[in-house]
Amino acid sequence: MSQVQARFFTENTKYLIDDVPFSIPAASEVVDLSGVINKLLEAKNDGHKHVEFDFLVRGQFLRTSLANHMETENISTEEVVEIEYVEKFTAPQPEECIMHDDWISSVEADSEWILTGSFDKTARIWSMEGKAVMTVAGHTDVVKDVAWVKRDGLSSLLLTASLDQTIMLWEWNSERNKVKARHCCRGHAGSVDTVAVDPTRTKFCSGSWDKMLKIWSTPLMTFSGHNEAVSSVLWMDAEELCSASWDHTIRLWDAETGGQKNTITGSKVFSCISYSPLCRRLASGSTDRHVRLWDPRSKDGYLVLLSLTSHNGWVTAVRWSPSHEHQLVSGSLDNVVKLWDTRSCKAPLYDLAAHEDKVMCVDWTENGLILSGGADNKLYTYRYSACVSDAGA
Amino acid sequence: VGLHSLSMSKFTLILTSLNLQVLDKCKIFSSVSLLVFITFSVRSQDIRNTVGNIPMEWYKDYPHIGYDLDGKKLFKPIRNKDELDEFLDKMENPDYWRTVQDKMTGADIRLSDEQVDLVHRLQQGKFGDVNFNEYEPAIDFFSNEVMIHPVTNRPQDKRSFIPSLIEKEKVGKLVHAIKMGWIKPRRPKETTPQYYDLWAKEDPNSILGRHKMHVPAPKMKLPGHEESYNPPPEYLMSEEERLAWEQQDPEDRKLSFLPQKFACLRAVPAYSRFIHERFERCLDLYLCPRQRKMRVNVNPEDLIPKLPKPKDLQPFPTTQSLVYRGHSSLVRSISVSPSGQWLVSGSDDCTVRFWEVSTARCLKTVEVGGAVKGVAWNPNPSICLVAVSYDDTVVLLNPGLGDRLVCTASDQLISSYEEPEEVKDQLVQWAVAEGEGHEQGHRLILKHPKAVRQVTWHGKGDYLACVMPDNGSSLQVVIHQVSKRRTQNPFRKNKGLVQCVSFHPIRPYFFVATQRYVRVYNLIKQELTKKLMANCKWISSMAIHPGGDNVICGSYDCRLAWFDLDLSTKPYKVLRHHKKALRSVAYHRHYPLFASGSDDGSVIVCHGMVYNDLLQNPLIVPVKVLKGHTITHDLGVLDVTFHPTQPWVFSSGSDGTVRLFT
């Protein structure tokens, strides 16, 4: 087998080529195929500039030689292979390194500001350029989680959850640069490890070490059902809540009635979860080396859709791309942040090995910024231009 | 007869023209009669005798010898030769040897060369004809070879093509008979000869077994030279040998008698030990084993119980996940909070550190006045207290971690203490920490008379037992009641050096491990209920199974002994997996796991399943060796403890780190 019949196609109209099968060497790799496509494009229009492409064979990224890939994926070499090509994702470009005084426990960024929670009992607001704007101090213990609630012009609402069992709602005026504590939510009997604001921006949910979930609205709702500490909580939509716990389960709750809708049972402690509305998948990090993808709608709550294995330590943070349905980022105790594409589950797209200590949190903003904070007191930001043209692919 | 009547010329013609068959018949003629014919052929004259083939002596007395063709007498030739003439003729005539007399005519005939030759040939048994070859090859008319053409060209009969109706009828009858079962196929002949097995039904063990099992009676040793009345001098004992013989016990003696020498057989006295020896012989015969013992051949491998694979016994800790760094000296003791959120470690650098388990973050460091020997988190989840022992002091710390309400409640529990009216002399000084110590979390300080090595809480969290090892002293173990600030010495005297103590998780029992033994006391009845023999030199640590019926003991001689209290006071199983002394052992509270830490720097996790069924023994399978600690000062792992809810094990080492294996 030295030659393979292949037909190339793309959904990007900019790089269309003729829909004819080519005979290409089976040993060719991504670079060779990319060269072929570029030759074809040059032949078609003169003003073509060289573009690196990536190739998908039946929805899986090509990472080895074509023959190898087809052998492992059990694709017949007799037929014409359909190969999709997309513009190669460029590596995330490191932008800023923001120094903190202590370990960074959590990070959340919106289009303008970065909010970080730290082990020095404060939360901080940073501009996108890495300039310290505000220090939100008020907690008596480590800040475990932070969240933006909403922004009305210049004033913003933000939440901080802490080990001192409280959640504080702050109002921050960016013009006057004043922060004011609006509420101090007491009620949990353990450290509040996670907080999540619902899509309507009117209420929020918190999960705590005391095994409880609370929805802070009027009236206050308490969900009990987990047998161990709640490690992560998120809203799937306005009515549905999802929580991960140390009791090896991910539970889906009805936010209105408080009833349990579904339970996903794993074999390890779940430390973080993330949900992508684009692909409707849950990604979970647990106290082992794997990032696992789950279908929250599946009734068979033991089924792992996909296991992404490349980390060497516990996966402490995982976050789906807000704009791309296949991409997610994960941080681990092995000091590395990895950028994954679910179409290439064997190896990550990129390893971001900037941290010198444990990575504790990652975030991904809608305008293509990846943030990661860790136990080396540094918050790294990366500019990642997931090809806009490919965003809907 | 006809031949005689033929003329001589005709006869020669016939002789030459006749072929083989004629000559064959001629063989029967005598050579002499042939000569007669020849004479005829030689004398080709008309003087022919016509008397025929008659004996010629009939004419012996006549002057004639016959008659010619005209009927006239033929007269005998005049024979005037006498014997002398005959002799002279024989001497002088060279042709005498070939001259024969014709009896028919009486004339002498000289034979020609051809005639002589013919006579010779016939005498030799050859054919008369010189030219006849008797060895000519014979040509067969029908050859043995198969020819391509048939000998006959006759076409085949028509009947050979038509099935025979008679045969068809016969075959039909046979087929019908076979169908009806009248004719049965012939049985194949059995070629093997059939013999009757006389011994087929006999039990081989009955007779053969008896032969096999037969043990012959022991034979007596035949007499040798020693027994002789006149033994050779080398068999006689010297004086020294005799003395040595007398010194020996009768059982040890090589010879049962002294060889003696007598001048003659008459001088031999009666044998004094005769009866005795006969009796011993009878005893030998009587006591000799007369049956062979059957040895059971069992493969030792089969006796080993089949252990399940470690893979099937998950979950258990397999990899190192977190390292808690911060201590600058060896960490002697660790303890996990009942919720599993916090970890406390006490080190030789005189600090106690509190860690968050999930992030390995040191949240609090408390300095104490000495190298910390033991830490113990109160197992009651509604009390937040940590007992720390250093030097001769035990400090109760409130770390202020976890639920605020619980922390304040435990503070209140301590501060709400009211002094009893009558103050008794206490073994231990109770003091409330104030000032800077209180800020750090110190709540109560208990000054002991001796150095405290270990602290351990009762499951309810009110009683605290402390060990002060001191050989032979009566004050080695004290039990404190925190709520009443009371101290009691449960034992009037202690045997041996107490190593560690432990409360039974459910029942009011108290375990005290000394160097060799573990004693189990009933605290209500105040009596010793059991004493476990550890079979090791020096017990270092002990852990009680949460079910309360099983105990493991680690020892400094590399052994881990598992006791089943219902089974025996001896170890149910002894594991020798570690290379060096064990420092610490621990049970998991929920999972069937136990771990042991050793000076070789490794933690060995074993699966230890205890069944509710009393008949089923615990299943113990070593599942994982966890390595991570570096060995410093010949010390490796100093303490191990399990997470209360997850299958995780913590180990503290001499390298100043605490490690979490998951």
Interface residues (C-beta under 8 A of the other chain):
Chain A: W103 S105 F119 V142 D164 Q165 A189 G190 S191 W209 D210 E228 A229 S231 W246 S267 V269 S271 T287 D288 G313 W314 L333 K358 M360 A375
Chain B: P315 S321 L322 S339 G340 Q341 S358 T359 A360 R361 L363 G402 D403 R404 L405 T645 Q646 T662
